[in-house]
Amino acid sequence: MNQTGVNMLLLGVYGMEVVECGGALAKNVELGGKSYASIILCGERSQPQVTKAAEELGVEVSFTNFQYGHVDVSPESKKKLIKVIREVKPDIIITQDPEHSFHDLDPDRRQAMILILEAIALAGRDFALDEMPGLEPHPVPTIYYMTPHHPNCVVDISSVWEKKEKAMDVLESQMEFSGKHFDRALDKSTVEKLIPGFANLSDYEKGRSIHKVLDQAIHVYYGLATHGHFVLAEAYRREGNFHLQQLIV
């Protein structure tokens, strides 16, 4: 099994993915690798927060500044992502799960998924080379899908759990958005069983407290709760087969 760091690139849509995949990204840095993130859609207010979260994890983040409702698969849109891929030259790309993206009702996710996969494919070919001097084609790397409906591997993130939690703390606008959502969606008496005093919290505190419960539940489920070897784990689905020299334990 690979125990050294690699060039790892997250191609995210909104920005919170930096933290959702923060365990794998931070662990890669721990192992001596370099972790990058490029985000398609991230509001002006959120970008400094996502940048700060990335710093907590040791991740270098950039933004391609697409507009909500206007994500498309035009050649110009593809070139923005292709340029990032050719500059970073990742060994591994992490991005959203195609299956999940088509069920998710967040705007632009479906178009973004097609755009990302097309950009990954074209980045390794002789597409738009004259518009990117000095950047050679980068062959299709290994792809992992984040938060998949049907994972086929998990990553032990116990050693970087605190970094991941600190990174989530600084996503203030996302936590406020989540707080308002949970306040509307959840039965007040029921949520008190998880978070006593929930009704008296600020929007940020409501969102962050629920995310803490969710984060622990999800990562324990994929680690300890499923007869796993780890206490806390992030789930992924690798595109294609695993290619092994021998069977691994």
ZAZALO-739121 format. One record per residue: residue number from 1; x, y, z of N, C-alpha, C in turn; chain. Coordinates in steps of 0.05 Angstrom, whole numbers. Last residue first. Layout:
+-----+--------+--------+--------+--------+--------+--------+--------+--------+--------+---+
|   k |     nX |     nY |     nZ |    caX |    caY |    caZ |     cX |     cY |     cZ | c |
+-----+--------+--------+--------+--------+--------+--------+--------+--------+--------+---+
| NUM |      X |      Y |      Z |      X |      Y |      Z |      X |      Y |      Z | A |
...
+-----+--------+--------+--------+--------+--------+--------+--------+--------+--------+---+
//
This chain:
+-----+--------+--------+--------+--------+--------+--------+--------+--------+--------+---+
|   k |     nX |     nY |     nZ |    caX |    caY |    caZ |     cX |     cY |     cZ | c |
+-----+--------+--------+--------+--------+--------+--------+--------+--------+--------+---+
| 249 |    -85 |   -136 |     56 |    -99 |   -144 |     80 |   -121 |   -123 |     85 | A |
| 248 |    -85 |   -145 |    -15 |    -77 |   -131 |      9 |    -95 |   -140 |     32 | A |
| 247 |    -57 |   -185 |    -67 |    -80 |   -179 |    -50 |    -70 |   -166 |    -24 | A |
| 246 |    -10 |   -151 |   -109 |    -18 |   -175 |    -94 |    -43 |   -166 |    -77 | A |
| 245 |    -10 |   -108 |   -141 |     10 |   -128 |   -146 |      4 |   -154 |   -132 | A |
| 244 |    -72 |    -82 |   -164 |    -55 |    -91 |   -142 |    -34 |   -110 |   -152 | A |
| 243 |   -116 |    -34 |   -180 |    -95 |    -50 |   -193 |    -73 |    -57 |   -172 | A |
| 242 |   -185 |    -29 |   -175 |   -159 |    -26 |   -161 |   -139 |    -45 |   -175 | A |
| 241 |   -224 |     -5 |   -231 |   -213 |    -26 |   -214 |   -189 |    -17 |   -198 | A |
| 240 |   -263 |     56 |   -231 |   -249 |     33 |   -243 |   -239 |     14 |   -222 | A |
| 239 |   -257 |    105 |   -183 |   -266 |    100 |   -210 |   -250 |     77 |   -222 | A |
| 238 |   -272 |     92 |   -115 |   -251 |     95 |   -136 |   -263 |     89 |   -163 | A |
| 237 |   -306 |    127 |    -69 |   -309 |    106 |    -89 |   -289 |    111 |   -111 | A |
| 236 |   -299 |    136 |      3 |   -295 |    143 |    -25 |   -302 |    120 |    -44 | A |
| 235 |   -306 |    161 |     69 |   -313 |    141 |     48 |   -309 |    153 |     21 | A |
| 234 |   -264 |    169 |    125 |   -278 |    181 |    102 |   -283 |    160 |     81 | A |
| 233 |   -268 |    149 |    194 |   -260 |    144 |    166 |   -277 |    160 |    147 | A |
| 232 |   -249 |    131 |    258 |   -260 |    152 |    241 |   -250 |    149 |    213 | A |
| 231 |   -228 |     81 |    274 |   -249 |     94 |    290 |   -264 |    115 |    273 | A |
| 230 |   -217 |     24 |    231 |   -211 |     51 |    240 |   -234 |     62 |    257 | A |
| 229 |   -232 |    -24 |    211 |   -207 |    -24 |    226 |   -201 |      4 |    238 | A |
| 228 |   -303 |    -40 |    217 |   -279 |    -31 |    204 |   -255 |    -32 |    223 | A |
| 227 |   -356 |    -52 |    225 |   -336 |    -73 |    230 |   -309 |    -66 |    217 | A |
| 226 |   -380 |     -3 |    221 |   -384 |    -22 |    200 |   -362 |    -44 |    201 | A |
| 225 |   -364 |     32 |    262 |   -391 |     20 |    263 |   -395 |     -2 |    242 | A |
| 224 |   -312 |     54 |    253 |   -317 |     34 |    274 |   -343 |     19 |    270 | A |
| 223 |   -322 |     82 |    196 |   -299 |     71 |    210 |   -307 |     48 |    228 | A |
| 222 |   -371 |     98 |    179 |   -353 |     87 |    159 |   -327 |     76 |    171 | A |
| 221 |   -390 |    116 |    230 |   -404 |     95 |    214 |   -386 |     82 |    194 | A |
| 220 |   -355 |    157 |    242 |   -355 |    133 |    259 |   -369 |    110 |    244 | A |
| 219 |   -371 |    193 |    203 |   -344 |    182 |    202 |   -340 |    158 |    220 | A |
| 218 |   -425 |    203 |    215 |   -417 |    193 |    189 |   -390 |    180 |    190 | A |
| 217 |   -421 |    222 |    269 |   -438 |    199 |    262 |   -429 |    186 |    236 | A |
| 216 |   -388 |    268 |    264 |   -380 |    245 |    280 |   -395 |    220 |    273 | A |
| 215 |   -420 |    299 |    229 |   -393 |    291 |    222 |   -384 |    267 |    238 | A |
| 214 |   -468 |    306 |    259 |   -468 |    292 |    233 |   -440 |    282 |    226 | A |
| 213 |   -449 |    336 |    302 |   -463 |    310 |    307 |   -462 |    294 |    281 | A |
| 212 |   -428 |    380 |    274 |   -411 |    364 |    292 |   -423 |    337 |    297 | A |
| 211 |   -474 |    400 |    249 |   -453 |    388 |    233 |   -434 |    372 |    250 | A |
| 210 |   -501 |    420 |    294 |   -513 |    397 |    279 |   -491 |    384 |    262 | A |
| 209 |   -466 |    461 |    309 |   -472 |    439 |    328 |   -484 |    415 |    314 | A |
| 208 |   -467 |    494 |    264 |   -442 |    481 |    272 |   -447 |    457 |    290 | A |
| 207 |   -521 |    512 |    262 |   -509 |    497 |    240 |   -484 |    482 |    249 | A |
| 206 |   -524 |    538 |    312 |   -542 |    516 |    305 |   -531 |    499 |    283 | A |
| 205 |   -484 |    576 |    308 |   -482 |    555 |    328 |   -500 |    532 |    323 | A |
| 204 |   -505 |    609 |    266 |   -479 |    595 |    263 |   -477 |    572 |    283 | A |
| 203 |   -553 |    626 |    290 |   -554 |    610 |    266 |   -528 |    595 |    262 | A |
| 202 |   -548 |    616 |    363 |   -547 |    633 |    338 |   -549 |    614 |    314 | A |
| 201 |   -593 |    580 |    407 |   -567 |    584 |    394 |   -570 |    604 |    370 | A |
| 200 |   -640 |    565 |    430 |   -628 |    591 |    439 |   -601 |    597 |    425 | A |
| 199 |   -653 |    515 |    411 |   -670 |    538 |    403 |   -658 |    565 |    410 | A |
| 198 |   -616 |    481 |    436 |   -613 |    487 |    408 |   -629 |    512 |    400 | A |
| 197 |   -614 |    460 |    487 |   -612 |    489 |    484 |   -610 |    498 |    455 | A |
| 196 |   -581 |    400 |    470 |   -597 |    415 |    490 |   -593 |    445 |    487 | A |
| 195 |   -580 |    364 |    417 |   -566 |    389 |    425 |   -584 |    404 |    444 | A |
| 194 |   -611 |    317 |    415 |   -583 |    317 |    406 |   -567 |    340 |    417 | A |
| 193 |   -658 |    333 |    436 |   -647 |    307 |    446 |   -617 |    305 |    438 | A |
| 192 |   -673 |    376 |    407 |   -663 |    381 |    434 |   -650 |    356 |    446 | A |
| 191 |   -696 |    356 |    362 |   -668 |    364 |    360 |   -656 |    370 |    388 | A |
| 190 |   -748 |    348 |    382 |   -731 |    325 |    375 |   -702 |    333 |    375 | A |
| 189 |   -771 |    398 |    388 |   -768 |    380 |    411 |   -749 |    357 |    406 | A |
| 188 |   -769 |    418 |    335 |   -754 |    431 |    356 |   -750 |    413 |    381 | A |
| 187 |   -756 |    382 |    277 |   -775 |    386 |    299 |   -759 |    396 |    323 | A |
| 186 |   -723 |    415 |    222 |   -723 |    396 |    245 |   -744 |    403 |    265 | A |
| 185 |   -724 |    456 |    184 |   -730 |    428 |    176 |   -734 |    409 |    199 | A |
| 184 |   -711 |    506 |    205 |   -737 |    502 |    191 |   -744 |    473 |    189 | A |
| 183 |   -662 |    494 |    228 |   -682 |    507 |    244 |   -710 |    504 |    232 | A |
| 182 |   -633 |    477 |    184 |   -640 |    458 |    205 |   -662 |    469 |    223 | A |
| 181 |   -628 |    527 |    156 |   -641 |    504 |    144 |   -651 |    484 |    165 | A |
| 180 |   -600 |    558 |    192 |   -626 |    567 |    184 |   -642 |    543 |    172 | A |
| 179 |   -552 |    527 |    194 |   -568 |    533 |    218 |   -596 |    541 |    212 | A |
| 178 |   -533 |    530 |    141 |   -543 |    504 |    152 |   -560 |    508 |    176 | A |
| 177 |   -520 |    584 |    140 |   -539 |    574 |    121 |   -551 |    548 |    132 | A |
| 176 |   -480 |    584 |    180 |   -504 |    600 |    183 |   -526 |    590 |    165 | A |
| 175 |   -443 |    550 |    156 |   -455 |    542 |    182 |   -481 |    558 |    187 | A |
| 174 |   -429 |    581 |    112 |   -441 |    555 |    108 |   -455 |    545 |    133 | A |
| 173 |   -406 |    625 |    137 |   -430 |    629 |    121 |   -444 |    602 |    115 | A |
| 172 |   -361 |    599 |    165 |   -383 |    613 |    179 |   -408 |    616 |    162 | A |
| 171 |   -320 |    558 |    169 |   -338 |    561 |    147 |   -364 |    574 |    157 | A |
| 170 |   -289 |    547 |    213 |   -285 |    573 |    200 |   -304 |    577 |    176 | A |
| 169 |   -300 |    494 |    229 |   -307 |    517 |    247 |   -307 |    543 |    232 | A |
| 168 |   -276 |    461 |    193 |   -305 |    465 |    191 |   -314 |    489 |    207 | A |
| 167 |   -223 |    464 |    212 |   -229 |    474 |    186 |   -259 |    479 |    182 | A |
| 166 |   -229 |    437 |    260 |   -222 |    465 |    261 |   -228 |    478 |    234 | A |
| 165 |   -240 |    385 |    240 |   -260 |    399 |    255 |   -255 |    429 |    257 | A |
| 164 |   -192 |    374 |    214 |   -216 |    374 |    199 |   -238 |    390 |    214 | A |
| 163 |   -157 |    373 |    258 |   -153 |    393 |    236 |   -179 |    396 |    220 | A |
| 162 |   -177 |    329 |    286 |   -178 |    356 |    298 |   -175 |    378 |    277 | A |
| 161 |   -165 |    287 |    250 |   -193 |    293 |    257 |   -195 |    322 |    268 | A |
| 160 |   -119 |    263 |    235 |   -123 |    291 |    226 |   -151 |    301 |    233 | A |
| 159 |   -118 |    212 |    253 |    -95 |    229 |    260 |    -99 |    258 |    252 | A |
| 158 |   -165 |    189 |    231 |   -163 |    194 |    260 |   -141 |    213 |    267 | A |
| 157 |   -177 |    173 |    181 |   -171 |    202 |    185 |   -168 |    209 |    214 | A |
| 156 |   -172 |    123 |    135 |   -169 |    128 |    164 |   -160 |    158 |    168 | A |
| 155 |   -217 |    116 |     84 |   -191 |    126 |     91 |   -191 |    133 |    121 | A |
| 154 |   -248 |     63 |     45 |   -249 |     84 |     66 |   -221 |     91 |     74 | A |
| 153 |   -282 |     42 |    -14 |   -258 |     44 |      3 |   -263 |     65 |     24 | A |
| 152 |   -328 |     43 |    -43 |   -313 |     18 |    -44 |   -287 |     19 |    -29 | A |
| 151 |   -395 |     70 |    -33 |   -365 |     71 |    -31 |   -353 |     44 |    -34 | A |
| 150 |   -447 |     92 |    -60 |   -437 |     65 |    -59 |   -406 |     65 |    -57 | A |
| 149 |   -454 |    147 |    -57 |   -476 |    129 |    -47 |   -466 |    101 |    -43 | A |
| 148 |   -395 |    183 |    -33 |   -411 |    167 |    -53 |   -434 |    152 |    -40 | A |
| 147 |   -360 |    226 |    -16 |   -387 |    222 |     -5 |   -405 |    206 |    -24 | A |
| 146 |   -322 |    231 |    -78 |   -327 |    237 |    -50 |   -356 |    232 |    -42 | A |
| 145 |   -287 |    188 |   -120 |   -311 |    204 |   -116 |   -316 |    206 |    -86 | A |
| 144 |   -223 |    191 |   -149 |   -239 |    182 |   -127 |   -263 |    200 |   -124 | A |
| 143 |   -181 |    172 |   -203 |   -204 |    188 |   -194 |   -217 |    175 |   -170 | A |
| 142 |   -116 |    177 |   -229 |   -135 |    161 |   -213 |   -156 |    180 |   -202 | A |
| 141 |   -113 |    218 |   -289 |   -103 |    206 |   -264 |   -123 |    187 |   -251 | A |
| 140 |   -103 |    222 |   -356 |   -124 |    218 |   -336 |   -112 |    204 |   -312 | A |
| 139 |    -43 |    260 |   -370 |    -61 |    237 |   -373 |    -80 |    234 |   -350 | A |
| 138 |    -37 |    325 |   -390 |    -33 |    308 |   -366 |    -53 |    285 |   -367 | A |
| 137 |     -1 |    361 |   -440 |    -24 |    344 |   -432 |    -17 |    327 |   -407 | A |
| 136 |     37 |    417 |   -415 |     34 |    393 |   -431 |      8 |    378 |   -423 | A |
| 135 |     45 |    484 |   -417 |     30 |    464 |   -403 |     24 |    440 |   -421 | A |
| 134 |     69 |    520 |   -449 |     85 |    510 |   -427 |     70 |    488 |   -411 | A |
| 133 |     10 |    555 |   -466 |     38 |    550 |   -471 |     53 |    541 |   -446 | A |
| 132 |    -48 |    546 |   -479 |    -35 |    541 |   -453 |     -6 |    535 |   -457 | A |
| 131 |    -65 |    548 |   -529 |    -75 |    569 |   -511 |    -63 |    567 |   -483 | A |
| 130 |    -45 |    504 |   -554 |    -35 |    530 |   -563 |    -44 |    553 |   -545 | A |
| 129 |    -76 |    464 |   -532 |    -48 |    466 |   -524 |    -37 |    493 |   -531 | A |
| 128 |   -130 |    447 |   -538 |   -123 |    475 |   -530 |    -94 |    479 |   -521 | A |
| 127 |   -115 |    380 |   -531 |   -136 |    400 |   -533 |   -126 |    426 |   -522 | A |
| 126 |    -90 |    329 |   -534 |    -78 |    352 |   -547 |    -99 |    374 |   -551 | A |
| 125 |   -104 |    303 |   -467 |   -103 |    301 |   -496 |    -92 |    327 |   -508 | A |
| 124 |   -114 |    307 |   -414 |    -94 |    288 |   -422 |    -90 |    286 |   -452 | A |
| 123 |   -157 |    340 |   -410 |   -132 |    350 |   -399 |   -109 |    332 |   -408 | A |
| 122 |   -203 |    313 |   -426 |   -189 |    330 |   -446 |   -161 |    339 |   -436 | A |
| 121 |   -218 |    287 |   -378 |   -212 |    271 |   -402 |   -195 |    288 |   -422 | A |
| 120 |   -226 |    330 |   -343 |   -206 |    310 |   -337 |   -198 |    294 |   -361 | A |
| 119 |   -268 |    355 |   -371 |   -243 |    369 |   -368 |   -220 |    349 |   -361 | A |
| 118 |   -309 |    318 |   -366 |   -299 |    325 |   -392 |   -272 |    338 |   -391 | A |
| 117 |   -315 |    318 |   -310 |   -306 |    294 |   -323 |   -296 |    299 |   -351 | A |
| 116 |   -332 |    372 |   -303 |   -308 |    362 |   -289 |   -297 |    337 |   -304 | A |
| 115 |   -380 |    375 |   -333 |   -358 |    392 |   -339 |   -332 |    381 |   -327 | A |
| 114 |   -412 |    338 |   -305 |   -405 |    333 |   -333 |   -381 |    349 |   -341 | A |
| 113 |   -414 |    365 |   -256 |   -403 |    338 |   -257 |   -395 |    331 |   -286 | A |
| 112 |   -439 |    413 |   -269 |   -411 |    414 |   -259 |   -399 |    386 |   -261 | A |
| 111 |   -490 |    397 |   -281 |   -473 |    408 |   -302 |   -444 |    408 |   -294 | A |
| 110 |   -505 |    380 |   -229 |   -505 |    361 |   -251 |   -487 |    371 |   -274 | A |
| 109 |   -499 |    427 |   -197 |   -484 |    402 |   -191 |   -482 |    383 |   -215 | A |
| 108 |   -531 |    471 |   -205 |   -506 |    469 |   -220 |   -491 |    443 |   -216 | A |
| 107 |   -563 |    473 |   -141 |   -561 |    482 |   -168 |   -533 |    478 |   -179 | A |
| 106 |   -579 |    414 |   -105 |   -564 |    439 |   -106 |   -560 |    447 |   -135 | A |
| 105 |   -604 |    365 |   -105 |   -619 |    387 |   -117 |   -605 |    414 |   -114 | A |
| 104 |   -576 |    303 |   -123 |   -574 |    327 |   -106 |   -588 |    350 |   -120 | A |
| 103 |   -576 |    264 |   -160 |   -598 |    263 |   -141 |   -599 |    289 |   -124 | A |
| 102 |   -530 |    275 |   -188 |   -556 |    275 |   -203 |   -580 |    273 |   -185 | A |
| 101 |   -490 |    269 |   -151 |   -495 |    295 |   -162 |   -522 |    297 |   -177 | A |
| 100 |   -489 |    214 |   -139 |   -498 |    233 |   -119 |   -506 |    260 |   -131 | A |
|  99 |   -466 |    196 |   -187 |   -492 |    187 |   -179 |   -505 |    206 |   -158 | A |
|  98 |   -415 |    222 |   -188 |   -436 |    227 |   -209 |   -464 |    219 |   -200 | A |
|  97 |   -388 |    253 |   -131 |   -397 |    228 |   -142 |   -419 |    233 |   -163 | A |
|  96 |   -337 |    303 |   -139 |   -363 |    294 |   -130 |   -371 |    268 |   -145 | A |
|  95 |   -266 |    284 |   -133 |   -288 |    302 |   -141 |   -315 |    289 |   -133 | A |
|  94 |   -197 |    281 |   -133 |   -221 |    276 |   -118 |   -243 |    295 |   -128 | A |
|  93 |   -144 |    254 |   -169 |   -165 |    274 |   -168 |   -188 |    264 |   -151 | A |
|  92 |    -76 |    239 |   -163 |   -103 |    232 |   -155 |   -121 |    257 |   -157 | A |
|  91 |    -33 |    264 |   -185 |    -34 |    235 |   -186 |    -62 |    224 |   -180 | A |
|  90 |    -38 |    326 |   -222 |    -45 |    308 |   -199 |    -41 |    279 |   -205 | A |
|  89 |    -16 |    376 |   -244 |     -7 |    349 |   -251 |    -13 |    329 |   -229 | A |
|  88 |    -26 |    430 |   -239 |    -21 |    415 |   -214 |     -9 |    388 |   -221 | A |
|  87 |    -32 |    446 |   -293 |    -13 |    460 |   -275 |     -6 |    443 |   -251 | A |
|  86 |    -71 |    413 |   -312 |    -45 |    412 |   -325 |    -24 |    426 |   -308 | A |
|  85 |   -114 |    428 |   -280 |   -105 |    400 |   -279 |    -76 |    399 |   -291 | A |
|  84 |   -121 |    482 |   -294 |   -115 |    475 |   -266 |   -102 |    447 |   -265 | A |
|  83 |   -134 |    477 |   -348 |   -110 |    492 |   -340 |   -102 |    484 |   -312 | A |
|  82 |   -183 |    450 |   -344 |   -160 |    436 |   -356 |   -134 |    450 |   -348 | A |
|  81 |   -216 |    489 |   -323 |   -209 |    467 |   -307 |   -185 |    452 |   -318 | A |
|  80 |   -217 |    525 |   -367 |   -211 |    535 |   -340 |   -202 |    512 |   -322 | A |
|  79 |   -234 |    494 |   -410 |   -206 |    504 |   -410 |   -198 |    513 |   -382 | A |
|  78 |   -288 |    487 |   -401 |   -271 |    464 |   -398 |   -242 |    473 |   -395 | A |
|  77 |   -307 |    538 |   -414 |   -310 |    528 |   -386 |   -291 |    505 |   -381 | A |
|  76 |   -296 |    539 |   -469 |   -283 |    559 |   -451 |   -285 |    550 |   -422 | A |
|  75 |   -329 |    498 |   -489 |   -300 |    496 |   -490 |   -286 |    515 |   -471 | A |
|  74 |   -384 |    486 |   -442 |   -372 |    499 |   -466 |   -342 |    495 |   -466 | A |
|  73 |   -418 |    467 |   -405 |   -396 |    449 |   -414 |   -384 |    460 |   -440 | A |
|  72 |   -434 |    511 |   -350 |   -440 |    497 |   -375 |   -416 |    480 |   -383 | A |
|  71 |   -464 |    550 |   -301 |   -444 |    529 |   -306 |   -452 |    514 |   -331 | A |
|  70 |   -501 |    587 |   -286 |   -488 |    591 |   -312 |   -466 |    571 |   -317 | A |
|  69 |   -519 |    583 |   -235 |   -539 |    581 |   -256 |   -527 |    583 |   -284 | A |
|  68 |   -467 |    624 |   -209 |   -490 |    606 |   -204 |   -510 |    607 |   -227 | A |
|  67 |   -406 |    627 |   -247 |   -430 |    640 |   -236 |   -453 |    621 |   -231 | A |
|  66 |   -337 |    611 |   -229 |   -361 |    609 |   -246 |   -385 |    622 |   -232 | A |
|  65 |   -285 |    614 |   -205 |   -304 |    637 |   -206 |   -325 |    634 |   -228 | A |
|  64 |   -244 |    583 |   -192 |   -247 |    588 |   -220 |   -270 |    607 |   -226 | A |
|  63 |   -197 |    588 |   -139 |   -225 |    590 |   -147 |   -226 |    597 |   -177 | A |
|  62 |   -154 |    547 |    -98 |   -159 |    568 |   -117 |   -188 |    567 |   -126 | A |
|  61 |   -113 |    526 |    -42 |   -139 |    528 |    -56 |   -140 |    551 |    -76 | A |
|  60 |    -73 |    479 |    -12 |    -72 |    504 |    -28 |    -97 |    505 |    -45 | A |
|  59 |    -77 |    454 |     54 |    -86 |    452 |     26 |    -84 |    479 |     12 | A |
|  58 |    -73 |    447 |    108 |    -49 |    447 |     92 |    -54 |    445 |     63 | A |
|  57 |   -118 |    455 |    138 |   -113 |    427 |    129 |    -87 |    425 |    113 | A |
|  56 |   -119 |    509 |    147 |   -119 |    491 |    170 |   -111 |    462 |    163 | A |
|  55 |   -124 |    525 |     94 |    -99 |    530 |    108 |    -97 |    512 |    133 | A |
|  54 |   -178 |    514 |     85 |   -157 |    499 |     70 |   -130 |    502 |     84 | A |
|  53 |   -201 |    553 |    117 |   -206 |    524 |    123 |   -184 |    507 |    110 | A |
|  52 |   -185 |    598 |     89 |   -175 |    594 |    117 |   -179 |    565 |    125 | A |
|  51 |   -213 |    591 |     42 |   -184 |    592 |     41 |   -172 |    587 |     69 | A |
|  50 |   -265 |    593 |     60 |   -256 |    568 |     49 |   -225 |    568 |     48 | A |
|  49 |   -264 |    647 |     76 |   -269 |    626 |     96 |   -259 |    599 |     86 | A |
|  48 |   -256 |    675 |     29 |   -236 |    677 |     50 |   -239 |    655 |     71 | A |
|  47 |   -304 |    657 |      0 |   -277 |    650 |     -8 |   -256 |    653 |     13 | A |
|  46 |   -354 |    676 |     19 |   -345 |    650 |     28 |   -315 |    644 |     21 | A |
|  45 |   -363 |    725 |     -5 |   -361 |    724 |     24 |   -348 |    698 |     33 | A |
|  44 |   -365 |    709 |    -59 |   -345 |    728 |    -51 |   -341 |    727 |    -20 | A |
|  43 |   -379 |    638 |    -67 |   -386 |    667 |    -65 |   -363 |    684 |    -54 | A |
|  42 |   -360 |    592 |   -113 |   -356 |    600 |    -85 |   -360 |    630 |    -83 | A |
|  41 |   -353 |    542 |   -158 |   -372 |    562 |   -149 |   -367 |    568 |   -119 | A |
|  40 |   -306 |    511 |   -164 |   -319 |    522 |   -187 |   -337 |    546 |   -178 | A |
|  39 |   -242 |    505 |   -135 |   -271 |    507 |   -130 |   -284 |    522 |   -153 | A |
|  38 |   -190 |    463 |   -124 |   -200 |    483 |   -142 |   -230 |    482 |   -141 | A |
|  37 |   -137 |    445 |    -81 |   -166 |    445 |    -85 |   -172 |    468 |   -105 | A |
|  36 |    -82 |    401 |    -65 |    -93 |    425 |    -77 |   -124 |    422 |    -79 | A |
|  35 |    -29 |    376 |    -29 |    -57 |    375 |    -33 |    -67 |    402 |    -43 | A |
|  34 |     29 |    337 |    -33 |     18 |    364 |    -36 |    -12 |    361 |    -43 | A |
|  33 |     61 |    293 |     16 |     50 |    301 |     -9 |     40 |    329 |    -10 | A |
|  32 |     76 |    276 |     66 |     96 |    289 |     50 |     86 |    297 |     22 | A |
|  31 |     37 |    258 |     99 |     54 |    238 |     87 |     75 |    249 |     68 | A |
|  30 |      8 |    304 |    110 |     23 |    291 |    131 |     44 |    272 |    121 | A |
|  29 |    -17 |    309 |     60 |      3 |    328 |     68 |     21 |    317 |     90 | A |
|  28 |    -53 |    266 |     65 |    -34 |    266 |     43 |    -11 |    286 |     49 | A |
|  27 |    -84 |    285 |    107 |    -66 |    262 |    112 |    -45 |    259 |     90 | A |
|  26 |   -111 |    327 |     83 |    -92 |    333 |    104 |    -73 |    309 |    109 | A |
|  25 |   -143 |    297 |     46 |   -125 |    318 |     37 |   -103 |    324 |     58 | A |
|  24 |   -172 |    263 |     79 |   -154 |    252 |     59 |   -134 |    272 |     49 | A |
|  23 |   -199 |    303 |    110 |   -183 |    282 |    122 |   -163 |    271 |    103 | A |
|  22 |   -228 |    335 |     75 |   -205 |    346 |     90 |   -188 |    325 |    102 | A |
|  21 |   -273 |    329 |     47 |   -250 |    312 |     39 |   -225 |    319 |     55 | A |
|  20 |   -301 |    369 |     74 |   -313 |    342 |     72 |   -292 |    321 |     64 | A |
|  19 |   -269 |    413 |     64 |   -270 |    402 |     91 |   -281 |    374 |     91 | A |
|  18 |   -277 |    420 |     10 |   -250 |    421 |     20 |   -248 |    409 |     48 | A |
|  17 |   -332 |    423 |      3 |   -318 |    398 |     -3 |   -290 |    397 |      7 | A |
|  16 |   -347 |    474 |      9 |   -348 |    457 |     34 |   -334 |    431 |     29 | A |
|  15 |   -345 |    491 |    -44 |   -325 |    499 |    -25 |   -324 |    482 |      0 | A |
|  14 |   -375 |    477 |    -90 |   -383 |    500 |    -74 |   -362 |    509 |    -54 | A |
|  13 |   -345 |    439 |   -122 |   -365 |    456 |   -133 |   -370 |    481 |   -116 | A |
|  12 |   -277 |    415 |   -132 |   -302 |    418 |   -117 |   -320 |    438 |   -131 | A |
|  11 |   -228 |    374 |   -142 |   -244 |    392 |   -159 |   -271 |    393 |   -146 | A |
|  10 |   -168 |    365 |   -108 |   -197 |    364 |   -105 |   -210 |    384 |   -125 | A |
|   9 |   -110 |    330 |   -121 |   -126 |    353 |   -128 |   -156 |    347 |   -124 | A |
|   8 |    -45 |    312 |   -101 |    -74 |    306 |    -98 |    -90 |    332 |   -104 | A |
|   7 |     14 |    281 |   -108 |      0 |    305 |   -116 |    -30 |    299 |   -117 | A |
|   6 |     28 |    243 |    -47 |     26 |    246 |    -76 |     16 |    275 |    -83 | A |
|   5 |     65 |    210 |      6 |     47 |    230 |     -5 |     49 |    233 |    -35 | A |
|   4 |     67 |    140 |     20 |     80 |    165 |     16 |     60 |    184 |      3 | A |
|   3 |     47 |     90 |     22 |     50 |    103 |     48 |     65 |    129 |     45 | A |
|   2 |      8 |     46 |    -14 |     23 |     71 |    -16 |     23 |     85 |     12 | A |
|   1 |     17 |    -24 |      0 |      0 |      0 |      0 |     17 |     25 |      0 | A |
+-----+--------+--------+--------+--------+--------+--------+--------+--------+--------+---+
//
